[in-house]
Amino acid sequence: MNDTGYLYRVSAAGRVNLIGEHVDYCGGKVMPCALGLKNTVYVRPNGSDFIRLSWSDLPDEVTLDINQLNSYRSLKHARYHAGCAALWKQAGHRVVGCDLYMECTVPFGSGLSSSAAIEVSTIVALAMAAGEAYDPVEVALVAQRAEHEYAGVNCGIMDQFVSANGKAGCALLLDCNTLAHEYIPVELGDCMLIIADCKKPHDLVESKYNERREEVELALKLLQKRLPHVNCLADVKPYELEEYKLLLPPVIQRRAKHVVEECERVRLAATAMRAGNMSAFGQLLSASHRSLSQLYEVTGKELDALAAAAQVHRGCLGSRMTGAGFGGCTVSLVKRSEEEDFKAHVAAEYFEKTGYHPAFYVADLADGIIVEKL
């Protein structure tokens, strides 16, 4: 692609969630980081009523009429972009005809949130084409709505929020109920974060993601009969769940137990990270994976095999699935001196168990949105 004529290069980050899984849509706190893996959009206004889309890795070219943005929900590659444009316009912003050229380094189907990176970068690119300022929090909220309405995934706010608001070298401790957030420096000492992709693509629309949301919503509804002060499942204290757990059918009880205990793990993980206690942090990662596997049942044999291979390695302090599950990635806390041996060990063990070859990424913690004038 020739940069000539494009006015801006806009990128938004994929993410790795360190801990706090499947609690964002329950009003809990999460602890994600924005990654150096990004979706990048080159943008220029074109003076027409059409948004013209093209990609670095696809032969497709798609044209969207800015006056008919609600009619593109069935598009294969451009529905996210159409949804973002439609909802950004619906929110009162100018959407003008423009050319958008996309490059993405976030692996698709990996659980590192390529969809949020695409949504956030598209909205900011549309704002730049129209000469408008943007608020990263509003961008995240509109992007989340696009995921709900155009992709059919009833996701929480975490992915879009960290894609838009991430900060290099930091984890974002986000209260998904209030959007209050703080940045915690990720200072790992002699450790590093290694992401392993199980190479089994997942599809959240066809997975049990939405089913899990329905299950925890039922748990909240049943618990509110005895706990009327509770507004979201993350507000339920462990002793309250223990007292009233018999209100819940066994499966719903397990789902609620994961959410309540995972919220406590996030609190402890933030304390451990601030104190530089990597041993405690690693133990919390592994405990989170056990809960996601046994109580929330969103891992599957591939992610369980990846985490198990990592956890037994001498250089690994802890490992867990990250993202929605049903395929995707693990994140492991590993001694820097053991990086290559860790990768070789995990790859061999994982291939023996599944027949898949994993891919590894060292977590490079980056800013969320980056806008560059060309």
Beta strands, then each sheet from edge to edge (+ up, - down):
strand 1: 8-17
strand 2: 29-30
strand 3: 32-45
strand 4: 50-55
strand 5: 61-65
strand 6: 98-104
strand 7: 170-175
strand 8: 181-185
strand 9: 191-197
strand 10: 316-322
strand 11: 329-335
strand 12: 359-362
strand 13: 369-373
sheet 1: 5+ 4- 6- 3+ 1- 13+
sheet 2: 2+ 7- 8+
sheet 3: 10+ 11- 9+ 12-
end
